[in-house]
Amino acid sequence: MRANSLAFRLFLSATAWTVVILFATGVVLSSFYRHDVERAFDRRLGVYLKTLVADVASPEESAEKFPQSLGEPLFERPFFAELKASHHSLGSSSNFVQLHVQAEKVFHMGRKWHLLLRDEAGATLVSGFSQLPTVYRFFAGGDNSVRGFSYNALSPLDPAYTTDARTHLSELTYIKVGGKDVITGTVEVIRDLPRNFGVAAFFDYGNAFNRFGTPFIAHGSNCRTPLTLEPAPAPPPASPPNGLCLEYSVGVGFRVRLPVMTLGVDIAKPLSRSAGPRLHINFSPKL
């Protein structure tokens, strides 16, 4: 490629604009993140100082005036957004732009009741989905996603045939390939108990898919996946209506607040599929 050629000048221009845009985006996002972290730290520090002063002044009354709350997140990340992009001119194997957004908020309903709302959405524009690396594809299911399903169990599936080494017969299976888009969410009610314990009841929903459309509730063969939770030999699923197939589950959990984290033990059962309950254990970082 000659130094004065049009292609070379276009490549330099695209590279320069990409660097400028990425730098400006990084500066803006880092300033927002720093401001949010500083504000959350100041608020937590004020709570701890009040608690410490109350313990020193009147240990008997401190527990009543400043009770510890399992529903009060000490490490807050109310909003998170991530933008990824790549192009052939930068050496990538595919052209794509991807936006991933997560939001979480705790509402306090009195001294001991709390409402946790969590939502996640992701969308990808890609020239050829087959060329999109698996690491950039979306999956759903697991301890911090749609509970009641195993880790990354919710994903568009592609049919594939495998040959048995002994019988040399072909069997139809389904392979998780990930999706271009994802939607997940949680509605959870938490009740504080004495001695830093708590109980919770929750409703999870979501799925990974390849195109947006009118959402509908998964029920049996309406989904784009077999009826079983794991890929297994099965006839192809019936053609679903155009739109997003939402899986959903309900469950209960037990919370233990430790000095630096909260331990959660949950039991969730899918309602959109015929499957048994599943145990989930997760850790939420706390200051």
C-alpha positions, 0 to 999 in steps of 0.5 A: 500500500503506497503512502500517498494512496487513497486507501492508505489515507482513508485507513489513517483517517479511520484509525485517528477518528477511532482513537479520538472517539475511544479516548473521549468516551473513556474520559467521560465514562471514567469521570462518571464512574469516579464521581459515583464511587466517591459519592457512594464512599462518602455516604458509606463513610458517614453511616459508619461514623454515625454507627461508631459514635453511637456505639461509643456513646450508648452501646445499648441503644446503637443497635436500635438506632442504626440497625445493619441492613442486608438490603443496603448495598455498600458497594453500589453499581447502579448503572453500568454501560459498555460499548465494544466495536471492531472493524476489518481495518483494525485487524478484526475478523468481523465488523460489529458494534455492541452495547451492554447495559446493566442497572440495579437499584435497591428500594427500602420499604421500611427498616427491614424490607427491601426491594431489589430491581435488576435489569440487563440488556445487550444488543449487537450489530454485526455484518456476519453473525457466524464470524462474531467470536464466541467471547462477544456473544451473549448467554443467560442463566446462572447464579447472577443471571436467570436463576433456576437454569445452569450457567449460560444454559439459555442461548440460541442453539444450532442443530448438529449431528454426532456419530457414535464411535461404536454404532456409527449412527448419527444423533441429532444434538443441539449446541449452544452458540450464543446470541446477538442480544440479551435481556435479563431481569430480577425482582427480589424482595428481601427481609432482614432478620436478626444477627445479620441474616435475611431471607429473600423471594425473587422472580427472574426472567430473560434469555439470549436471542438473535433478534428483537421482537414482540416479547412473549412468555416461553411455554414448552415448544414455543421456545427456540430450544428443545424442552430439556434444559441441556442440549440432547437428542430431540426433534427440532422445536416447533417454529415460534412466533416472531419475537423474544422468547422469555424464560422465567423462574421463581425462588427463595433464598437465605442471606448472611452478611459477612464483614466484607461480603454477603453470602446468598444461598438460593433455590430457584425453579423454572416455570417456563420449562418442566424442570426441577429446582436448582441450587445457587450460591453467590457472593456479593462484595460489600465494604 
